[in-house]
Amino acid sequence: MSGRAPLAVVSGAASGIGAAIAAELRGRGRTVAGLDLAPSGEHGQQVDVADAAAVAAAVAAVQERLGPLDAAVSAAGHYAMAPVSQITRQAWQRMLRVHLGGALNLARAATPGMAERGEGAFVAITSELAIGGGAEDAHYAAAKGAVIGLVRSLAVELAPRGVRVNAVAPGPTDTPLLAADSPWRAPDYLATLPLRRLVRPEEIAATVAFLLTDGTFATGEVLSPNAGAVI
């Protein structure tokens, strides 16, 4: 790596889980470039992750300025609850565009260079709802479930070229994405969790960092730091 710090790109790095991941990776000596609609740090690029051309241009600009990527993390998110009968076509498409489209767009922009060099890692943030489902979460769970399918397929495709691809499926996490009146914050719900609390974004970030560094034996895996929401 010619003496340079390892370089990671993190989508959704301006807030919540993405910001925690970016901070964790910086703390471990990586240079981090965020991709977000909002400003996300020194090397941040303001971009809509659902826009494939914009993501490709942003990743290319990051690499031109900072060097080749060693890792990429798809953490951009959007969440809303609705009964299935009230999910509009627009709401359905937005979930797919942000979550599945965002992960695919980042993977297509970031992994070819890693594969060419024969090393690298990609991690996508999915959700425990993709595994266990949830009432009034059909569009979110479907989009996050599709991300798991994408990750497992990319893992098989890219492993022979030295690129590991994994997913992290958090449970409800203590970020602004969960409103103060969210049912996931209700004491009755928290009492159903073995750990009796929400997951903290720093815990998700530590899980991602493990997959990018020590977890060199893992590809195609889904790690679930979810306070026991799905066991």
Secondary structure as UniProt FT lines:
FT   TURN            2..3
FT   STRAND          7..11
FT   TURN            12..14
FT   HELIX           16..27
FT   TURN            28..29
FT   STRAND          31..36
FT   TURN            42..43
FT   STRAND          45..46
FT   TURN            49..50
FT   HELIX           52..66
FT   STRAND          71..74
FT   HELIX           84..86
FT   HELIX           89..95
FT   HELIX           96..101
FT   HELIX           102..117
FT   STRAND          120..125
FT   HELIX           129..132
FT   TURN            135..136
FT   HELIX           138..158
FT   HELIX           159..161
FT   STRAND          163..168
FT   TURN            176..177
FT   TURN            180..181
FT   HELIX           183..185
FT   HELIX           187..190
FT   TURN            191..192
FT   TURN            194..195
FT   HELIX           201..212
FT   TURN            213..214
FT   TURN            216..217
FT   STRAND          222..223
FT   TURN            227..228
//
